[in-house]
Amino acid sequence: MAKRQTVNIHQPPKRLIGYARVSTDDQIHDAQIDELRAAGCDRIYQEHGSGASRARPVLTRMLGELTAGDVLVVVRLDRLARSVSHLLSVIEDLEERVVHFRSIRDPIDTSTPQGMFSLQVLGAVAQLERALIAERTKAGIKAAKARGKLPGNPGLRERRPEAIRAVSRAREKLYLDELIASAQMWLPMVRQLRPQHSWDNVVRVLNRRGHDWTVERLRRAVHRLVREKLAEKELLARSPRRAPEDHLMKLAAAISIADPDLSLRDIGAQLDQMGERPARGGKKWQPSSVRDLLDEAHRSGLIRR
């Protein structure tokens, strides 16, 4: 399992996965469903929800289930994303997982050079949008100060209980919205590793993939999603107790699960970069030592061959 897989250029294309969303329960999906089926979608996910809302459990679940080679298809860009920056964030995550994206009515298809060019234009527009918002915000604060007004919430400055409660609720909602919006980028890996692996190992694997978690923040995030019934409570179960010498075996298994295409040498390089030293001595990990760890993990039931 530790050898890199070769891609067969003659293998059949992967699935076309459709996503349809309407803003209210009074609307119907029929028009979107018909277009997605005509485009050849093998499966279609359907969701009701406002375009501005970050709470889209169906979208989060679908993004987590996509696999390399799949193509995510929507009728229009606004069916998928609530803003340009959100769209770019989703597509960036899909690209990292070798999943393509296509919008039927827009010139966006990440499997073609023309589609990638359109995406770059959207990225420039998003950057301009952020710069304009920042400029308008600064100008508004400056104008308010010139009129003798203090920036910020008057209720908070006066420590009014109702204002403090309102801000607390708003922060909690924002925290949950941000968790839901980002869950597809980290929750699938947590589901693969928990509870067989410790929170510490899960965090190390996620951070090796570009995230910035601490054990405390990740546990809090998973707790919140479980409380909202957006994640399984089994993820919070206590991981099995193992002898201290099993630490390297569990860590190597976690790295292998996170990226099954890594070679033994690649896994050893990651262990080196994490500052882990071979149990038998030596400065660097050898493929044979990594193989021993993975064999032990297989016998322990942590990984499957």
Secondary structure, 3 states (H helix, E strand, C coil): CCCCCCCCCCCCCCCEEEEEEECCCCCCCHHHHHHHHHCCCCEEEEEECCCCCCCCHHHHHHHHHCCCCCEEEECCHHHHCCCHHHHHHHHHHHHHCCCEEEECCCCEECCCHHHHHHHHHHHHHHHHHHHHHHHHHHHHHHHHHHCCCCCCCHHHHCCCHHHHHHHHHHHHHHHHHHHHHHHHHHHHHHHHHCCCCCHHHHHHHHHHCCCCCCHHHHHHHHHHHHHCCCCCHHHHCCCCCCCHHHHHHHHHHHHHHHCCCCCHHHHHHHHHHCCCCCCCCCCCCCHHHHHHHHHHHHHCCCCCC
